[in-house]
Amino acid sequence: MSIRHTTKARRGAAATALAAALALAVAGCGNGDGDGGKKPDDAAGRTSTEGKDNGDEQEPAADSSKTIGEMKGPGGVVVTLHSAVRDDGGFVTVNATVTNRGSRLFNAIDWRSKETEVKSLSSVSGASLVDEKGKKRYLVLRDTDGQCLCTTGLSGIKPNESRPLFAQFPAPPKSVKEVDFQIPTMPSVSITLSG
């Protein structure tokens, strides 16, 4: 066999192997029966405004017609909590809406955690759930890249503008029904976990 035919054969084999690998990768991305395709960061429809224009339409927070708590902070910023749901994967998803009732632009820079790895300066990565009876604090979960499983890009919120937000936490034991939800610079609020 000549070098030309050997090279063609190798290219053909490599192309076939690549096609098979891609087919397996695509098949693995589907919603298989193993975990129902449910991952902590897709359960709540992760909302991120990084890289988007602030004028883009945003989906409302889940269960936005329901209120389980409210936090009023400095500068007229209000966080209305809509749900805190236990999911089968062993985590809790808190859904809320942040509204700027003040007269100046609001940036959630003070709501981020102190970690230097978190890229977004405007996120709720510093939020936590506190089980006072069990004396435990649950911090926002991180993905495999170290990014928070929470809303990011909370910057440039205009007066009278509302944006949805969410944060996901490890679930406290099933016996824990009530926790305090905390965001830096905001007063904490007691919420009931559902699910």
Steps between C-alpha positions, in 0.01 A plus 500: 500500500643842409545785745215684331256212555624451861441869576148482350424188704624665821293812431194288434552302822556821697185656351298190586634496858426871539146457369440211742637703792280798411195275472569358846556848644173630355313191623644558848362855508139385477264453791586141584315295757797500739441838661214632292739750344463707816802691619505771769573779253227413248220434745424864554570627149820678594464869435808692399515847354875504442575579139144615434361845449301617799209559262463128423179338615541298818281216612319556831609304805321170556175529700520881488133529598583345840695671780666312786710788631636846429827679573531879490852634474680830467428727204146371449605152383239231573538124457169315484539126560261277303608144576759285676461151359683179589594306187569129463868566434564604862486875456267793569417760234393844621318715242443870553465838333724799572335839452671838508253734671769760550603794282848380394636209295560187708793260460510185715876520556462469878292182459788292364710263707853590606648235269736637239422220250141613439516702180175695521526798729122535505349175623328352804791262564524630858147384588451226758239291676534474878356220710506665844385190689759277333758780514597458133548743214448386140688695232408538132607196296778528240526330161806309379660828387456651847222734391198548724173325421321829533397804304793707374522830316280690745629840398346818369155433648309821433252663737165313490663209312460139619714198417461134588763332710570152626756321713555131565624353827572156644177378660480492879370174652132421427414575863596867444188682382601861563824689431619859489586631152783751506658734244785734603381857582137379527307398812446123520153350460358174629361277222331161487649231278257310278537165329 
